[in-house]
Amino acid sequence: MVYMASRTVFRNLFALVIWLTTIIVFILHGANIIQLPEMVIGSMITIDTLVTQFYFRKKGTEDAEKGQH
């Protein structure tokens, strides 16, 4: 039980860190404080999309049986 809870907490914190980092970087880039190539912005959008898809995915039958998130 503790293993699953720590795993869920890690996933939540990881998703939060990824999203907050992206938001901060986009704000800094938009305010011309930092300059990023378009490739970096595109890759950050891709990473955020993958994290979001993983975070809100439907549970598979194996995960649902184990009670994992």
CHARMM-style PDB file with segment names, atoms N, HN, CA, C and O in Angstrom:
ATOM      1  N   MET     1       0.815  -1.191   0.000  1.00  0.00      PROA
ATOM      2  CA  MET     1       0.000   0.000   0.000  1.00  0.00      PROA
ATOM      3  C   MET     1       0.862   1.260   0.000  1.00  0.00      PROA
ATOM      4  O   MET     1       0.573   2.213  -0.723  1.00  0.00      PROA
ATOM      5  N   VAL     2       1.906   1.264   0.800  1.00  0.00      PROA
ATOM      6  HN  VAL     2       2.141   0.489   1.387  1.00  0.00      PROA
ATOM      7  CA  VAL     2       2.773   2.433   0.877  1.00  0.00      PROA
ATOM      8  C   VAL     2       3.477   2.654  -0.458  1.00  0.00      PROA
ATOM      9  O   VAL     2       3.688   3.791  -0.878  1.00  0.00      PROA
ATOM     10  N   TYR     3       3.840   1.549  -1.122  1.00  0.00      PROA
ATOM     11  HN  TYR     3       3.668   0.625  -0.780  1.00  0.00      PROA
ATOM     12  CA  TYR     3       4.522   1.646  -2.409  1.00  0.00      PROA
ATOM     13  C   TYR     3       3.632   2.344  -3.437  1.00  0.00      PROA
ATOM     14  O   TYR     3       4.095   3.216  -4.171  1.00  0.00      PROA
ATOM     15  N   MET     4       2.357   1.959  -3.488  1.00  0.00      PROA
ATOM     16  HN  MET     4       1.981   1.250  -2.892  1.00  0.00      PROA
ATOM     17  CA  MET     4       1.442   2.577  -4.450  1.00  0.00      PROA
ATOM     18  C   MET     4       1.206   4.044  -4.126  1.00  0.00      PROA
ATOM     19  O   MET     4       1.119   4.872  -5.033  1.00  0.00      PROA
ATOM     20  N   ALA     5       1.102   4.371  -2.857  1.00  0.00      PROA
ATOM     21  HN  ALA     5       1.172   3.698  -2.120  1.00  0.00      PROA
ATOM     22  CA  ALA     5       0.871   5.750  -2.464  1.00  0.00      PROA
ATOM     23  C   ALA     5       2.065   6.618  -2.822  1.00  0.00      PROA
ATOM     24  O   ALA     5       1.889   7.732  -3.315  1.00  0.00      PROA
ATOM     25  N   SER     6       3.274   6.131  -2.583  1.00  0.00      PROA
ATOM     26  HN  SER     6       3.417   5.226  -2.182  1.00  0.00      PROA
ATOM     27  CA  SER     6       4.459   6.920  -2.908  1.00  0.00      PROA
ATOM     28  C   SER     6       4.607   7.064  -4.418  1.00  0.00      PROA
ATOM     29  O   SER     6       5.081   8.088  -4.909  1.00  0.00      PROA
ATOM     30  N   ARG     7       4.198   6.035  -5.145  1.00  0.00      PROA
ATOM     31  HN  ARG     7       3.813   5.203  -4.746  1.00  0.00      PROA
ATOM     32  CA  ARG     7       4.242   6.095  -6.606  1.00  0.00      PROA
ATOM     33  C   ARG     7       3.268   7.138  -7.138  1.00  0.00      PROA
ATOM     34  O   ARG     7       3.593   7.877  -8.067  1.00  0.00      PROA
ATOM     35  N   THR     8       2.080   7.201  -6.553  1.00  0.00      PROA
ATOM     36  HN  THR     8       1.816   6.601  -5.798  1.00  0.00      PROA
ATOM     37  CA  THR     8       1.084   8.183  -6.960  1.00  0.00      PROA
ATOM     38  C   THR     8       1.551   9.591  -6.621  1.00  0.00      PROA
ATOM     39  O   THR     8       1.382  10.508  -7.424  1.00  0.00      PROA
ATOM     40  N   VAL     9       2.125   9.771  -5.461  1.00  0.00      PROA
ATOM     41  HN  VAL     9       2.262   9.026  -4.808  1.00  0.00      PROA
ATOM     42  CA  VAL     9       2.630  11.082  -5.062  1.00  0.00      PROA
ATOM     43  C   VAL     9       3.731  11.526  -6.012  1.00  0.00      PROA
ATOM     44  O   VAL     9       3.767  12.688  -6.417  1.00  0.00      PROA
ATOM     45  N   PHE    10       4.631  10.615  -6.373  1.00  0.00      PROA
ATOM     46  HN  PHE    10       4.602   9.671  -6.045  1.00  0.00      PROA
ATOM     47  CA  PHE    10       5.696  10.954  -7.306  1.00  0.00      PROA
ATOM     48  C   PHE    10       5.127  11.377  -8.650  1.00  0.00      PROA
ATOM     49  O   PHE    10       5.568  12.370  -9.228  1.00  0.00      PROA
ATOM     50  N   ARG    11       4.160  10.635  -9.145  1.00  0.00      PROA
ATOM     51  HN  ARG    11       3.802   9.827  -8.675  1.00  0.00      PROA
ATOM     52  CA  ARG    11       3.555  10.977 -10.440  1.00  0.00      PROA
ATOM     53  C   ARG    11       2.885  12.341 -10.395  1.00  0.00      PROA
ATOM     54  O   ARG    11       3.008  13.128 -11.334  1.00  0.00      PROA
ATOM     55  N   ASN    12       2.182  12.623  -9.314  1.00  0.00      PROA
ATOM     56  HN  ASN    12       2.082  11.984  -8.551  1.00  0.00      PROA
ATOM     57  CA  ASN    12       1.519  13.927  -9.181  1.00  0.00      PROA
ATOM     58  C   ASN    12       2.543  15.054  -9.127  1.00  0.00      PROA
ATOM     59  O   ASN    12       2.382  16.073  -9.799  1.00  0.00      PROA
ATOM     60  N   LEU    13       3.587  14.876  -8.337  1.00  0.00      PROA
ATOM     61  HN  LEU    13       3.717  14.048  -7.792  1.00  0.00      PROA
ATOM     62  CA  LEU    13       4.617  15.910  -8.227  1.00  0.00      PROA
ATOM     63  C   LEU    13       5.374  16.084  -9.535  1.00  0.00      PROA
ATOM     64  O   LEU    13       5.694  17.208  -9.923  1.00  0.00      PROA
ATOM     65  N   PHE    14       5.660  14.990 -10.212  1.00  0.00      PROA
ATOM     66  HN  PHE    14       5.400  14.077  -9.898  1.00  0.00      PROA
ATOM     67  CA  PHE    14       6.371  15.059 -11.480  1.00  0.00      PROA
ATOM     68  C   PHE    14       5.550  15.834 -12.518  1.00  0.00      PROA
ATOM     69  O   PHE    14       6.081  16.699 -13.214  1.00  0.00      PROA
ATOM     70  N   ALA    15       4.267  15.523 -12.617  1.00  0.00      PROA
ATOM     71  HN  ALA    15       3.835  14.820 -12.051  1.00  0.00      PROA
ATOM     72  CA  ALA    15       3.399  16.244 -13.558  1.00  0.00      PROA
ATOM     73  C   ALA    15       3.319  17.723 -13.194  1.00  0.00      PROA
ATOM     74  O   ALA    15       3.340  18.584 -14.074  1.00  0.00      PROA
ATOM     75  N   LEU    16       3.227  18.014 -11.909  1.00  0.00      PROA
ATOM     76  HN  LEU    16       3.210  17.315 -11.195  1.00  0.00      PROA
ATOM     77  CA  LEU    16       3.152  19.405 -11.463  1.00  0.00      PROA
ATOM     78  C   LEU    16       4.437  20.161 -11.785  1.00  0.00      PROA
ATOM     79  O   LEU    16       4.381  21.302 -12.244  1.00  0.00      PROA
ATOM     80  N   VAL    17       5.579  19.548 -11.554  1.00  0.00      PROA
ATOM     81  HN  VAL    17       5.624  18.621 -11.181  1.00  0.00      PROA
ATOM     82  CA  VAL    17       6.865  20.190 -11.851  1.00  0.00      PROA
ATOM     83  C   VAL    17       7.004  20.444 -13.348  1.00  0.00      PROA
ATOM     84  O   VAL    17       7.451  21.518 -13.751  1.00  0.00      PROA
ATOM     85  N   ILE    18       6.631  19.478 -14.171  1.00  0.00      PROA
ATOM     86  HN  ILE    18       6.268  18.606 -13.843  1.00  0.00      PROA
ATOM     87  CA  ILE    18       6.713  19.645 -15.621  1.00  0.00      PROA
ATOM     88  C   ILE    18       5.842  20.813 -16.067  1.00  0.00      PROA
ATOM     89  O   ILE    18       6.297  21.670 -16.825  1.00  0.00      PROA
ATOM     90  N   TRP    19       4.610  20.855 -15.609  1.00  0.00      PROA
ATOM     91  HN  TRP    19       4.241  20.159 -14.994  1.00  0.00      PROA
ATOM     92  CA  TRP    19       3.694  21.919 -16.025  1.00  0.00      PROA
ATOM     93  C   TRP    19       4.128  23.293 -15.497  1.00  0.00      PROA
ATOM     94  O   TRP    19       4.082  24.276 -16.235  1.00  0.00      PROA
ATOM     95  N   LEU    20       4.541  23.369 -14.247  1.00  0.00      PROA
ATOM     96  HN  LEU    20       4.578  22.570 -13.647  1.00  0.00      PROA
ATOM     97  CA  LEU    20       4.978  24.657 -13.702  1.00  0.00      PROA
ATOM     98  C   LEU    20       6.226  25.173 -14.412  1.00  0.00      PROA
ATOM     99  O   LEU    20       6.344  26.368 -14.684  1.00  0.00      PROA
ATOM    100  N   THR    21       7.151  24.274 -14.707  1.00  0.00      PROA
ATOM    101  HN  THR    21       7.055  23.303 -14.486  1.00  0.00      PROA
ATOM    102  CA  THR    21       8.352  24.667 -15.438  1.00  0.00      PROA
ATOM    103  C   THR    21       7.995  25.232 -16.801  1.00  0.00      PROA
ATOM    104  O   THR    21       8.536  26.257 -17.215  1.00  0.00      PROA
ATOM    105  N   THR    22       7.093  24.571 -17.493  1.00  0.00      PROA
ATOM    106  HN  THR    22       6.654  23.738 -17.156  1.00  0.00      PROA
ATOM    107  CA  THR    22       6.681  25.035 -18.816  1.00  0.00      PROA
ATOM    108  C   THR    22       5.997  26.394 -18.742  1.00  0.00      PROA
ATOM    109  O   THR    22       6.280  27.276 -19.553  1.00  0.00      PROA
ATOM    110  N   ILE    23       5.116  26.565 -17.793  1.00  0.00      PROA
ATOM    111  HN  ILE    23       4.886  25.849 -17.135  1.00  0.00      PROA
ATOM    112  CA  ILE    23       4.413  27.844 -17.655  1.00  0.00      PROA
ATOM    113  C   ILE    23       5.395  28.968 -17.355  1.00  0.00      PROA
ATOM    114  O   ILE    23       5.308  30.045 -17.945  1.00  0.00      PROA
ATOM    115  N   ILE    24       6.319  28.725 -16.452  1.00  0.00      PROA
ATOM    116  HN  ILE    24       6.390  27.850 -15.973  1.00  0.00      PROA
ATOM    117  CA  ILE    24       7.312  29.748 -16.105  1.00  0.00      PROA
ATOM    118  C   ILE    24       8.193  30.081 -17.302  1.00  0.00      PROA
ATOM    119  O   ILE    24       8.458  31.252 -17.577  1.00  0.00      PROA
ATOM    120  N   VAL    25       8.646  29.056 -18.012  1.00  0.00      PROA
ATOM    121  HN  VAL    25       8.431  28.105 -17.789  1.00  0.00      PROA
ATOM    122  CA  VAL    25       9.498  29.287 -19.188  1.00  0.00      PROA
ATOM    123  C   VAL    25       8.734  30.059 -20.261  1.00  0.00      PROA
ATOM    124  O   VAL    25       9.291  30.963 -20.883  1.00  0.00      PROA
ATOM    125  N   PHE    26       7.468  29.715 -20.484  1.00  0.00      PROA
ATOM    126  HN  PHE    26       7.015  28.980 -19.979  1.00  0.00      PROA
ATOM    127  CA  PHE    26       6.679  30.441 -21.483  1.00  0.00      PROA
ATOM    128  C   PHE    26       6.464  31.896 -21.091  1.00  0.00      PROA
ATOM    129  O   PHE    26       6.507  32.781 -21.945  1.00  0.00      PROA
ATOM    130  N   ILE    27       6.237  32.148 -19.821  1.00  0.00      PROA
ATOM    131  HN  ILE    27       6.203  31.429 -19.127  1.00  0.00      PROA
ATOM    132  CA  ILE    27       6.073  33.537 -19.355  1.00  0.00      PROA
ATOM    133  C   ILE    27       7.374  34.313 -19.546  1.00  0.00      PROA
ATOM    134  O   ILE    27       7.363  35.444 -20.030  1.00  0.00      PROA
ATOM    135  N   LEU    28       8.484  33.706 -19.166  1.00  0.00      PROA
ATOM    136  HN  LEU    28       8.493  32.786 -18.772  1.00  0.00      PROA
ATOM    137  CA  LEU    28       9.779  34.379 -19.337  1.00  0.00      PROA
ATOM    138  C   LEU    28      10.096  34.609 -20.809  1.00  0.00      PROA
ATOM    139  O   LEU    28      10.641  35.652 -21.168  1.00  0.00      PROA
ATOM    140  N   HSD    29       9.766  33.660 -21.653  1.00  0.00      PROA
ATOM    141  HN  HSD    29       9.323  32.812 -21.362  1.00  0.00      PROA
ATOM    142  CA  HSD    29      10.007  33.818 -23.086  1.00  0.00      PROA
ATOM    143  C   HSD    29       9.094  34.900 -23.669  1.00  0.00      PROA
ATOM    144  O   HSD    29       9.530  35.707 -24.490  1.00  0.00      PROA
ATOM    145  N   GLY    30       7.841  34.914 -23.247  1.00  0.00      PROA
ATOM    146  HN  GLY    30       7.487  34.258 -22.580  1.00  0.00      PROA
ATOM    147  CA  GLY    30       6.894  35.917 -23.733  1.00  0.00      PROA
ATOM    148  C   GLY    30       7.257  37.322 -23.299  1.00  0.00      PROA
ATOM    149  O   GLY    30       6.963  38.286 -24.006  1.00  0.00      PROA
ATOM    150  N   ALA    31       7.892  37.452 -22.141  1.00  0.00      PROA
ATOM    151  HN  ALA    31       8.131  36.669 -21.566  1.00  0.00      PROA
ATOM    152  CA  ALA    31       8.301  38.767 -21.630  1.00  0.00      PROA
ATOM    153  C   ALA    31       9.682  39.162 -22.149  1.00  0.00      PROA
ATOM    154  O   ALA    31      10.222  40.190 -21.741  1.00  0.00      PROA
ATOM    155  N   ASN    32      10.258  38.355 -23.045  1.00  0.00      PROA
ATOM    156  HN  ASN    32       9.819  37.520 -23.376  1.00  0.00      PROA
ATOM    157  CA  ASN    32      11.584  38.597 -23.625  1.00  0.00      PROA
ATOM    158  C   ASN    32      12.701  38.630 -22.587  1.00  0.00      PROA
ATOM    159  O   ASN    32      13.722  39.288 -22.786  1.00  0.00      PROA
ATOM    160  N   ILE    33      12.507  37.932 -21.504  1.00  0.00      PROA
ATOM    161  HN  ILE    33      11.678  37.397 -21.343  1.00  0.00      PROA
ATOM    162  CA  ILE    33      13.561  37.807 -20.498  1.00  0.00      PROA
ATOM    163  C   ILE    33      14.551  36.732 -20.931  1.00  0.00      PROA
ATOM    164  O   ILE    33      15.758  36.871 -20.731  1.00  0.00      PROA
ATOM    165  N   ILE    34      14.034  35.663 -21.522  1.00  0.00      PROA
ATOM    166  HN  ILE    34      13.054  35.550 -21.684  1.00  0.00      PROA
ATOM    167  CA  ILE    34      14.893  34.634 -22.104  1.00  0.00      PROA
ATOM    168  C   ILE    34      14.458  34.429 -23.560  1.00  0.00      PROA
ATOM    169  O   ILE    34      13.303  34.675 -23.909  1.00  0.00      PROA
ATOM    170  N   GLN    35      15.367  33.990 -24.384  1.00  0.00      PROA
ATOM    171  HN  GLN    35      16.305  33.790 -24.101  1.00  0.00      PROA
ATOM    172  CA  GLN    35      15.072  33.716 -25.787  1.00  0.00      PROA
ATOM    173  C   GLN    35      15.239  32.225 -26.038  1.00  0.00      PROA
ATOM    174  O   GLN    35      16.306  31.661 -25.793  1.00  0.00      PROA
ATOM    175  N   LEU    36      14.196  31.600 -26.520  1.00  0.00      PROA
ATOM    176  HN  LEU    36      13.330  32.058 -26.719  1.00  0.00      PROA
ATOM    177  CA  LEU    36      14.241  30.168 -26.804  1.00  0.00      PROA
ATOM    178  C   LEU    36      14.003  29.932 -28.292  1.00  0.00      PROA
ATOM    179  O   LEU    36      13.181  30.611 -28.907  1.00  0.00      PROA
ATOM    180  N   PRO    37      14.715  28.977 -28.867  1.00  0.00      PROA
ATOM    181  CA  PRO    37      14.426  28.606 -30.248  1.00  0.00      PROA
ATOM    182  C   PRO    37      13.040  27.958 -30.345  1.00  0.00      PROA
ATOM    183  O   PRO    37      12.538  27.406 -29.366  1.00  0.00      PROA
ATOM    184  N   GLU    38      12.436  28.030 -31.512  1.00  0.00      PROA
ATOM    185  HN  GLU    38      12.843  28.479 -32.307  1.00  0.00      PROA
ATOM    186  CA  GLU    38      11.114  27.446 -31.692  1.00  0.00      PROA
ATOM    187  C   GLU    38      11.118  25.945 -31.460  1.00  0.00      PROA
ATOM    188  O   GLU    38      10.107  25.382 -31.042  1.00  0.00      PROA
ATOM    189  N   MET    39      12.237  25.293 -31.723  1.00  0.00      PROA
ATOM    190  HN  MET    39      13.059  25.751 -32.062  1.00  0.00      PROA
ATOM    191  CA  MET    39      12.337  23.847 -31.498  1.00  0.00      PROA
ATOM    192  C   MET    39      12.176  23.510 -30.017  1.00  0.00      PROA
ATOM    193  O   MET    39      11.556  22.502 -29.678  1.00  0.00      PROA
ATOM    194  N   VAL    40      12.718  24.329 -29.148  1.00  0.00      PROA
ATOM    195  HN  VAL    40      13.222  25.148 -29.424  1.00  0.00      PROA
ATOM    196  CA  VAL    40      12.606  24.084 -27.707  1.00  0.00      PROA
ATOM    197  C   VAL    40      11.162  24.270 -27.263  1.00  0.00      PROA
ATOM    198  O   VAL    40      10.650  23.481 -26.468  1.00  0.00      PROA
ATOM    199  N   ILE    41      10.513  25.292 -27.763  1.00  0.00      PROA
ATOM    200  HN  ILE    41      10.928  25.933 -28.408  1.00  0.00      PROA
ATOM    201  CA  ILE    41       9.108  25.526 -27.411  1.00  0.00      PROA
ATOM    202  C   ILE    41       8.249  24.357 -27.889  1.00  0.00      PROA
ATOM    203  O   ILE    41       7.376  23.884 -27.160  1.00  0.00      PROA
ATOM    204  N   GLY    42       8.495  23.898 -29.105  1.00  0.00      PROA
ATOM    205  HN  GLY    42       9.203  24.282 -29.697  1.00  0.00      PROA
ATOM    206  CA  GLY    42       7.751  22.762 -29.642  1.00  0.00      PROA
ATOM    207  C   GLY    42       7.974  21.495 -28.840  1.00  0.00      PROA
ATOM    208  O   GLY    42       7.039  20.728 -28.610  1.00  0.00      PROA
ATOM    209  N   SER    43       9.206  21.274 -28.415  1.00  0.00      PROA
ATOM    210  HN  SER    43       9.965  21.897 -28.603  1.00  0.00      PROA
ATOM    211  CA  SER    43       9.483  20.065 -27.625  1.00  0.00      PROA
ATOM    212  C   SER    43       8.846  20.153 -26.243  1.00  0.00      PROA
ATOM    213  O   SER    43       8.412  19.137 -25.700  1.00  0.00      PROA
ATOM    214  N   MET    44       8.783  21.341 -25.671  1.00  0.00      PROA
ATOM    215  HN  MET    44       9.135  22.166 -26.111  1.00  0.00      PROA
ATOM    216  CA  MET    44       8.133  21.496 -24.366  1.00  0.00      PROA
ATOM    217  C   MET    44       6.631  21.225 -24.480  1.00  0.00      PROA
ATOM    218  O   MET    44       6.036  20.616 -23.591  1.00  0.00      PROA
ATOM    219  N   ILE    45       6.028  21.677 -25.570  1.00  0.00      PROA
ATOM    220  HN  ILE    45       6.511  22.171 -26.293  1.00  0.00      PROA
ATOM    221  CA  ILE    45       4.604  21.403 -25.796  1.00  0.00      PROA
ATOM    222  C   ILE    45       4.381  19.899 -25.946  1.00  0.00      PROA
ATOM    223  O   ILE    45       3.407  19.359 -25.424  1.00  0.00      PROA
ATOM    224  N   THR    46       5.278  19.230 -26.655  1.00  0.00      PROA
ATOM    225  HN  THR    46       6.070  19.669 -27.080  1.00  0.00      PROA
ATOM    226  CA  THR    46       5.167  17.784 -26.839  1.00  0.00      PROA
ATOM    227  C   THR    46       5.293  17.052 -25.503  1.00  0.00      PROA
ATOM    228  O   THR    46       4.519  16.136 -25.223  1.00  0.00      PROA
ATOM    229  N   ILE    47       6.250  17.444 -24.688  1.00  0.00      PROA
ATOM    230  HN  ILE    47       6.878  18.189 -24.915  1.00  0.00      PROA
ATOM    231  CA  ILE    47       6.423  16.809 -23.376  1.00  0.00      PROA
ATOM    232  C   ILE    47       5.194  17.016 -22.506  1.00  0.00      PROA
ATOM    233  O   ILE    47       4.733  16.085 -21.845  1.00  0.00      PROA
ATOM    234  N   ASP    48       4.660  18.235 -22.504  1.00  0.00      PROA
ATOM    235  HN  ASP    48       5.034  18.992 -23.041  1.00  0.00      PROA
ATOM    236  CA  ASP    48       3.454  18.507 -21.714  1.00  0.00      PROA
ATOM    237  C   ASP    48       2.268  17.683 -22.198  1.00  0.00      PROA
ATOM    238  O   ASP    48       1.468  17.203 -21.395  1.00  0.00      PROA
ATOM    239  N   THR    49       2.158  17.524 -23.503  1.00  0.00      PROA
ATOM    240  HN  THR    49       2.808  17.914 -24.156  1.00  0.00      PROA
ATOM    241  CA  THR    49       1.080  16.714 -24.057  1.00  0.00      PROA
ATOM    242  C   THR    49       1.201  15.268 -23.605  1.00  0.00      PROA
ATOM    243  O   THR    49       0.206  14.648 -23.230  1.00  0.00      PROA
ATOM    244  N   LEU    50       2.418  14.726 -23.639  1.00  0.00      PROA
ATOM    245  HN  LEU    50       3.226  15.230 -23.944  1.00  0.00      PROA
ATOM    246  CA  LEU    50       2.622  13.336 -23.213  1.00  0.00      PROA
ATOM    247  C   LEU    50       2.347  13.162 -21.723  1.00  0.00      PROA
ATOM    248  O   LEU    50       1.747  12.166 -21.318  1.00  0.00      PROA
ATOM    249  N   VAL    51       2.771  14.107 -20.913  1.00  0.00      PROA
ATOM    250  HN  VAL    51       3.258  14.916 -21.242  1.00  0.00      PROA
ATOM    251  CA  VAL    51       2.513  14.026 -19.468  1.00  0.00      PROA
ATOM    252  C   VAL    51       1.008  14.088 -19.208  1.00  0.00      PROA
ATOM    253  O   VAL    51       0.487  13.346 -18.375  1.00  0.00      PROA
ATOM    254  N   THR    52       0.317  14.966 -19.917  1.00  0.00      PROA
ATOM    255  HN  THR    52       0.739  15.569 -20.594  1.00  0.00      PROA
ATOM    256  CA  THR    52      -1.130  15.093 -19.741  1.00  0.00      PROA
ATOM    257  C   THR    52      -1.845  13.820 -20.176  1.00  0.00      PROA
ATOM    258  O   THR    52      -2.757  13.354 -19.494  1.00  0.00      PROA
ATOM    259  N   GLN    53      -1.435  13.257 -21.306  1.00  0.00      PROA
ATOM    260  HN  GLN    53      -0.694  13.635 -21.860  1.00  0.00      PROA
ATOM    261  CA  GLN    53      -2.054  12.012 -21.757  1.00  0.00      PROA
ATOM    262  C   GLN    53      -1.812  10.885 -20.771  1.00  0.00      PROA
ATOM    263  O   GLN    53      -2.716  10.084 -20.529  1.00  0.00      PROA
ATOM    264  N   PHE    54      -0.634  10.797 -20.200  1.00  0.00      PROA
ATOM    265  HN  PHE    54       0.100  11.447 -20.396  1.00  0.00      PROA
ATOM    266  CA  PHE    54      -0.359   9.763 -19.214  1.00  0.00      PROA
ATOM    267  C   PHE    54      -1.168   9.994 -17.941  1.00  0.00      PROA
ATOM    268  O   PHE    54      -1.714   9.055 -17.362  1.00  0.00      PROA
ATOM    269  N   TYR    55      -1.237  11.239 -17.519  1.00  0.00      PROA
ATOM    270  HN  TYR    55      -0.793  12.002 -17.989  1.00  0.00      PROA
ATOM    271  CA  TYR    55      -1.897  11.560 -16.255  1.00  0.00      PROA
ATOM    272  C   TYR    55      -3.394  11.283 -16.316  1.00  0.00      PROA
ATOM    273  O   TYR    55      -3.983  10.838 -15.330  1.00  0.00      PROA
ATOM    274  N   PHE    56      -4.016  11.545 -17.469  1.00  0.00      PROA
ATOM    275  HN  PHE    56      -3.538  11.906 -18.270  1.00  0.00      PROA
ATOM    276  CA  PHE    56      -5.460  11.380 -17.599  1.00  0.00      PROA
ATOM    277  C   PHE    56      -5.837  10.145 -18.418  1.00  0.00      PROA
ATOM    278  O   PHE    56      -6.944  10.072 -18.952  1.00  0.00      PROA
ATOM    279  N   ARG    57      -4.935   9.186 -18.520  1.00  0.00      PROA
ATOM    280  HN  ARG    57      -4.036   9.245 -18.086  1.00  0.00      PROA
ATOM    281  CA  ARG    57      -5.220   7.988 -19.303  1.00  0.00      PROA
ATOM    282  C   ARG    57      -6.235   7.110 -18.584  1.00  0.00      PROA
ATOM    283  O   ARG    57      -6.447   7.226 -17.377  1.00  0.00      PROA
ATOM    284  N   LYS    58      -6.848   6.237 -19.356  1.00  0.00      PROA
ATOM    285  HN  LYS    58      -6.675   6.143 -20.336  1.00  0.00      PROA
ATOM    286  CA  LYS    58      -7.737   5.251 -18.754  1.00  0.00      PROA
ATOM    287  C   LYS    58      -6.876   4.128 -18.203  1.00  0.00      PROA
ATOM    288  O   LYS    58      -5.861   3.760 -18.794  1.00  0.00      PROA
ATOM    289  N   LYS    59      -7.287   3.597 -17.082  1.00  0.00      PROA
ATOM    290  HN  LYS    59      -8.111   3.896 -16.602  1.00  0.00      PROA
ATOM    291  CA  LYS    59      -6.534   2.491 -16.491  1.00  0.00      PROA
ATOM    292  C   LYS    59      -6.738   1.238 -17.323  1.00  0.00      PROA
ATOM    293  O   LYS    59      -7.843   0.944 -17.779  1.00  0.00      PROA
ATOM    294  N   GLY    60      -5.656   0.513 -17.509  1.00  0.00      PROA
ATOM    295  HN  GLY    60      -4.759   0.751 -17.138  1.00  0.00      PROA
ATOM    296  CA  GLY    60      -5.750  -0.787 -18.152  1.00  0.00      PROA
ATOM    297  C   GLY    60      -6.307  -1.797 -17.174  1.00  0.00      PROA
ATOM    298  O   GLY    60      -6.468  -1.494 -15.992  1.00  0.00      PROA
ATOM    299  N   THR    61      -6.599  -2.974 -17.645  1.00  0.00      PROA
ATOM    300  HN  THR    61      -6.469  -3.219 -18.606  1.00  0.00      PROA
ATOM    301  CA  THR    61      -7.173  -3.990 -16.747  1.00  0.00      PROA
ATOM    302  C   THR    61      -6.185  -4.416 -15.682  1.00  0.00      PROA
ATOM    303  O   THR    61      -6.579  -4.684 -14.547  1.00  0.00      PROA
ATOM    304  N   GLU    62      -4.900  -4.484 -16.028  1.00  0.00      PROA
ATOM    305  HN  GLU    62      -4.580  -4.266 -16.950  1.00  0.00      PROA
ATOM    306  CA  GLU    62      -3.899  -4.878 -15.033  1.00  0.00      PROA
ATOM    307  C   GLU    62      -3.763  -3.827 -13.944  1.00  0.00      PROA
ATOM    308  O   GLU    62      -3.699  -4.165 -12.762  1.00  0.00      PROA
ATOM    309  N   ASP    63      -3.715  -2.536 -14.334  1.00  0.00      PROA
ATOM    310  HN  ASP    63      -3.767  -2.261 -15.294  1.00  0.00      PROA
ATOM    311  CA  ASP    63      -3.610  -1.471 -13.353  1.00  0.00      PROA
ATOM    312  C   ASP    63      -4.845  -1.392 -12.477  1.00  0.00      PROA
ATOM    313  O   ASP    63      -4.740  -1.157 -11.273  1.00  0.00      PROA
ATOM    314  N   ALA    64      -6.016  -1.587 -13.070  1.00  0.00      PROA
ATOM    315  HN  ALA    64      -6.101  -1.779 -14.048  1.00  0.00      PROA
ATOM    316  CA  ALA    64      -7.259  -1.516 -12.296  1.00  0.00      PROA
ATOM    317  C   ALA    64      -7.342  -2.647 -11.283  1.00  0.00      PROA
ATOM    318  O   ALA    64      -7.833  -2.449 -10.172  1.00  0.00      PROA
ATOM    319  N   GLU    65      -6.867  -3.833 -11.655  1.00  0.00      PROA
ATOM    320  HN  GLU    65      -6.468  -3.994 -12.558  1.00  0.00      PROA
ATOM    321  CA  GLU    65      -6.902  -4.958 -10.732  1.00  0.00      PROA
ATOM    322  C   GLU    65      -5.950  -4.764  -9.554  1.00  0.00      PROA
ATOM    323  O   GLU    65      -6.242  -5.176  -8.432  1.00  0.00      PROA
ATOM    324  N   LYS    66      -4.817  -4.136  -9.821  1.00  0.00      PROA
ATOM    325  HN  LYS    66      -4.580  -3.801 -10.733  1.00  0.00      PROA
ATOM    326  CA  LYS    66      -3.839  -3.900  -8.760  1.00  0.00      PROA
ATOM    327  C   LYS    66      -4.185  -2.681  -7.921  1.00  0.00      PROA
ATOM    328  O   LYS    66      -3.641  -2.500  -6.832  1.00  0.00      PROA
ATOM    329  N   GLY    67      -5.095  -1.838  -8.424  1.00  0.00      PROA
ATOM    330  HN  GLY    67      -5.537  -1.986  -9.309  1.00  0.00      PROA
ATOM    331  CA  GLY    67      -5.464  -0.637  -7.698  1.00  0.00      PROA
ATOM    332  C   GLY    67      -4.456   0.485  -7.860  1.00  0.00      PROA
ATOM    333  O   GLY    67      -4.399   1.394  -7.032  1.00  0.00      PROA
ATOM    334  N   GLN    68      -3.663   0.430  -8.915  1.00  0.00      PROA
ATOM    335  HN  GLN    68      -3.710  -0.309  -9.588  1.00  0.00      PROA
ATOM    336  CA  GLN    68      -2.648   1.462  -9.141  1.00  0.00      PROA
ATOM    337  C   GLN    68      -3.263   2.625  -9.889  1.00  0.00      PROA
ATOM    338  O   GLN    68      -4.271   2.481 -10.580  1.00  0.00      PROA
ATOM    339  N   HSD    69      -2.633   3.789  -9.738  1.00  0.00      PROA
ATOM    340  HN  HSD    69      -1.813   3.906  -9.177  1.00  0.00      PROA
ATOM    341  CA  HSD    69      -3.111   5.001 -10.417  1.00  0.00      PROA
ATOM    342  C   HSD    69      -2.224   5.325 -11.573  1.00  0.00      PROA
ATOM    343  OT1 HSD    69      -2.459   6.310 -12.274  1.00  0.00      PROA
TER     344      HSD     69
END
